Amino acid sequence: MKYVSGWVLTENGLKEGSIGFEDGLVQEFTGQRVKDVIARGIVMPTLANAHTHIGDSFITEELRGTISEIVAPPNGLKHRRLREARREDVVDAMRLTAKRMFESGTTAFFDFREGGLDGVSMLYESCLGLDVRPVAYGRPAGMRFDGREMASLLKVVNGIGVSSISDWDRSELEKVSEAARREGVPFALHASEDKREDIDRILDLKPSFLVHMTCATDSDLEVCANDDVPVVICPRSNAFFGRLIDIPRMLSKGVRLMLGTDNAMISSPSVLEEMKFAYYAGKLKGGIGLLDVIGMLISSRKGLNGEGALGLTVGKKPDFMVLAPQSHSPQLKHILRASEADISLVCMGEKTWMKHGVRLVEIEETEGGSG
């Protein structure tokens, strides 16, 4: 049996201990140190990126303008570039972004994919053979409901993810959300990102979660908390467009927060970097605790996997990574200081990767087979 040891992240902070794993399962979780280990440091779940748009990865020009001018459908710069781009260029850039996610400890990401069926196909194609899992939230190719297109889309996606109610004809959007509900497929949308939008009209669509809520009122946030509708926040993207999201206010209203990196043309797909920025943004609005940021990480994981989301449960498939120790007595702050260079091991199911040079390489590929 293989062991990792050090300080294990729990919902209550770090706890000294060791994890033994074998045959694709966590076999032991002990509070004791184990001497013969393949990695030592902070043991924590791999990361789930709760909101991305990796289809715009190929856009490398300096971006100037408002949210509407850059990302709003159907004629924002992003959408114009997507219509003009060669398919292979878009897929190649998406693949590089997906690889970057895995190298920074992200093993699954929720992507709001533009372009209808072909857009979803490109997402799956870009991740073929990779060890990061795309959770596809597709959308109709146009800003309208087409029954035949929707039926085909619902067969291949994990969810439906659209832009805000301000972008859509209300009757068309209602048809999209109703079709998703009939098939038991999650429906989600952007909300109150650039301006405040009517929360009742948003929640009437029965979303599984919302994205942004940067311009939401206290009352809007309270309604989300009462209805247990989580909100994915993307602080770096909001800051790019000149808005500093008020995370302490959201937490004080009881909203369950998840963390995403949003557009790949704006921010790197690293959840570690997003965690850092969220903490600093929170400090500028009155302050949040380290456990608040860890809570966002855990909520993102639970949004992906439900119970047992930490990936550290005996009898369940392992899904964790190890950060190399930065001191003899690591603390939560060391997670916020970490970068992809600090990831020494990733374990998912029966696969284990260890840092070999600057890359994560499967153990079987490393010399000696045990790191």
N, C-alpha and C positions, 0 to 999 in steps of 0.2 A: 504494500500500500504506500502511496506517495503522501507526503505531508507538506503543508505550508504552516508557518508559525509566526507569531508576533502579536499584533494588536488587531483584533477583529472588530469591524464596524457593526454595531447593532443600532436599533432605533433609539437607544438611550446613550449612544456614544461609543467609545472604544473600550473593548474588553480584552484583556490578555488571554491568549489561548492558541489552539492549533486546530487545523482541519485536516482530516485524513480522507482521501478519496481514491476510489478504485472501481473499475468496470463501469464507468460512466455515472457513478452515484457518490454522494457524500456519505461516507461510512462512519465518520466519527467527528464529533465537535467537543473538544475537551478544553478545560480551563488551564491545562498544564502545558508547559513548554516541551517541545519535542526536539531532540538534538539533531536527528538525521532528517533534514528537510531539503526540499528542492528550491525553496525560496523563503525569505524571511522579511517581514516588514509590516505594513498596514494591509490587512486583508479586507477587501470591500467588494460589493457587487459590481459587475461591469455596468456600464452606463447605458441608459435609454434616452435617446434624443427625442423629446416629445413633439417637436414641430420643425420640419425642414421643408425647403423647396430646393432640391439639389439639381432640378432641371435647368436652372440658370447659372450653373457652375462655369459654363463656357464664356460668360460675359466678364471680361477682364478690364474693360475701360473704366476710367474714373467716373463715378456716378454723381450727377448733379441734378438737383430738382426736388420737388415735393414727393410725398408718397404717391399721390395721384399720377404725377408725371413719370414716376419710375416703375411702380409695381401694380397700379390699379388696372384691372381688365376693363375693356378688351384692348385698349390702345396705349397703355403704359409702355415705357421703353422695354421692359422685360418681355412683354407679350409680343411686341413688334419684332424683337430679336429672335424669339422662339419661332415665329412664323417664317423668318428669313433664313434661319440656320440650317445647315446640312445635318441630317439625322445622325450620321456617324460622329460628327463633332460634338453634338449634344451628349450622346451616349458615352463617348470617351471621357468627356469632362466629368460626367456624373460618376463614372467608374473610379476616377482618381479621387473624387470627394468621398466616395464610400470607403475606399482604402484608407484615406486619412482618418475617417471616423474610427475604423477598427484600430489603427495604430495609436489613437488617443483614448482607447478603452471603451469605445461605444460599440455595442454588439447588436443593437436594434435601433431603428429610427422610423418615426411616423412622417411620411412624406405626403404633403398635399400636392398631388401631381396634376399639372395642367395637361391639356391636350387630349382628353377623352381616352378611348381605348388604346390608341397608339401611344399616348403619353405613358400609360401604365405599362404597356409592353416595353417601352424604352427603359423604364425604371427596373423592371425585372431583368431585362437583358444586361443592364449595366452592372448588376450584382451577381451575375452567374459565376459560380466558382469561388465567390468571396465568402468570408465567414461573418459578415455583417448582414443582418436580416432587415430587408425593407418591409415596412408595414404600410401598404399602399392605400392612401386615401384619395381615390380618383374623383373626377368631376366630369360633367358633360363637356364636350369640345366647345360648344357655344354657350351663350348665356340664356339657354332655353331648355325646356324639357322635351325630350324625344323618347317616347315609350320604348321603342325598339333598341335605341342606343343604351338607354338606362338599364334595360333587362340584361343586355350583354355585359355592361359595365359591372353590374352587381354580382355577376358570376365569377369575376376575377379579382375583385378588390377586397381589402379588409374593412374598408369604410368609405364614406363619401365625405370629402372635405372641400368646401367652397369658400369663395370670398364673402364679403360682408353683405348684409341685407340692402345696403345702400347701392350696391352694384347691380342688383337683380330686380326684375319685375316680380312683384310679390306672388302672383299666382303661379308663375313658373317655378319659383323657389319652393313654394309649398308642395308642388307636385314632386319635386326632387326629394324633399325630406320624407314625404308620405311613402314614396316608392321604397326608400331605404328602410323605413320602419316596417313595412309589410314583409320585407325579406329578412328582418332581424339584423340589419347591417347598421353599425354606428354611423351617425350623421354629426358632423362638426363644422364650425364656420368661424371666420374671423369676426371680431365684434369690437366696436368702439375703439378702433385703433387710431384713427386720425381725428375723429369727432365722436361725440356721444351719440349713441343710437338707442332707440327705444328697447329697453330690456324685455318688456312684455312681448313685443313682436318677435324678438329673438328667441325667447324661451318657448313661445307658442310652437316653434318648429321642433321642439323636443330634442335639443342637441345633447350628445353624450359629453361634450366638453366645448369650451370656447377658447379662442386664441387672442391674446393681447389684453383687451379691456383697459387699455392705457388711459382712456378718457372717461371711464365709468364713474358714476357718482357713488357716494357711500350707500345710498339706497339700492343701486344696481348690484353692488357687491354683496350686500346683505341678502338680496333675493337669490343670488347664485349660491350663497352659503346655505340658505334655508332649503333650497331645492337640490342641494348636493351636486351642483354642476361645477366640475373643476375648471380651472383656467390655466392655460399654458402661457407663461410669460417668456418674452424674448428680449431681455434688457439691452443687449448690445445693438440689436436692430432698431429698437425704439430710440436709443440714444443717437444712432446715426441720423435719424430723421428729426432730431432736436427735441425729443421727449424723454424725460427721465422718469421711469415708472416708479410709482410710490408703493414699494413692496411692503413696508411696515403697515400702511393703511389697509392693504388687501388682507394681510395676515390678521390684523386686529378685527376685521369683519368676519373672520372665520372661513375665508375662502381657501379651498384646497388648491395649492399651486403646484404646477409641474413646470419643467424647464426645457426650452427648445432654443435652437440657434437660428431659425428662420432662413432667410435667403442666403444661399452659398455665395452669391456674387457680392454680398455685403459683409458677412462674418464667416470666420473659419467654422467648421462643423464640430469643434471641440466642446463637449459639455464641461470639461474641466475649466476651460476659459470662461464659459458662460457662468459657472458657479462662482468664480472669482469676481466677475463683474457684478453679478447679482448682489454679492455681499457688499461690495463697495458702493453700489447704487443705493442699497438699503441704508448704509451708514449716512449717506447724504440726505436721507429723508427721515432721520431720527434714530436709525439703528436697528439692525436685526442680529440675531444670534447665529453662531456657527451651526447649531442644531436646526435652525430654521432652513438654512441652505441644504443641509443634509436631508431634511424632510422633503424638500422639493425633489431631490434625487430619488428618494424612496417612493414618493408619489408617482413619479414618472415610471419607475419600475413596476409598481402595482397596477398602473394603468395598462401596462403591457402584459403582465403575467398573473395578476390577481394575487391570491394568497401565496405565501412562500416566496414573495418577490425578491427577497434578498439573496436568493440563490445559495444559501448557506445552511439549508435544512437537512438533517440526517434522513437518508432514504430518498432524497430528491436529487435531480441532476445538478451538478455543480455549475455555477455561473458566476465566477468571481475573478478578481484580479488582485495582484499584489504590488503595492507601491514600495519601492526601496526605502528603507528607514532613513530619515534625515536627522535623527538624534537617537540617543539611548532610551528616551522616553517620549515616543511620538504622541502628539495631541491632534485634535480635530483640525487645528490650524494648518497642520502639515498637508492635509488633503487639499486645502485651498491654495497652498503654495506649489502643489504638484503640477507637472507638465507630462506630456507623453514620454519624455526621456526618463521619467521616474518609474514607469511601468515595467516591472521585471518579469511578470508572468500573467498570463490570461488562461483561464480554464473554463471551457463550456462543454458539458456533456462528456463525451469520451475523448475530446481533443484538448491538448494543452500546448500553449505556445510560451517560449521564453525569449527574453531579449538576447539577440545575437548581433552584436554591433549596434546598429541603429534600428534594426527591424525586429519584429516579433516573428519567431520561426517555430514551427511545430517541433516538439521535443525530439521526435524520431529523426528529424533532419539535423539536429545539433550533434556535435561530436560527443560520443559517449552515451547519448540518449537520455541523460538525466540532468543536464544543465551544469 
